[in-house]
Amino acid sequence: MAAFLLAGAGVLATGSAHAGAPSAGIEVTRHVVEPGESLWVLARSVAHPREDLRDVVAEIERLNHLAGAGLRAGEVVLLPASRG
């Protein structure tokens, strides 16, 4: 039994973990959502003129860990710095 426990501990001790390279940070601004604002409105306000708004909306969703496109007035969200 002792040999089995030692062998199991040896397997666990020799396991390895690999971390990915750190991602580059992006500059953000904090924004308080006004009544009637949507992710699309906010995306349009920070997007480059030729940038696909769908990509900007997806980036805002990722930055804020949003499961959907719904926003509430008074909510604080992070927006990528204006690129337009």
Order of alpha helices (4+ residues) and beta strands (2+ residues): alpha-beta-alpha-alpha-beta
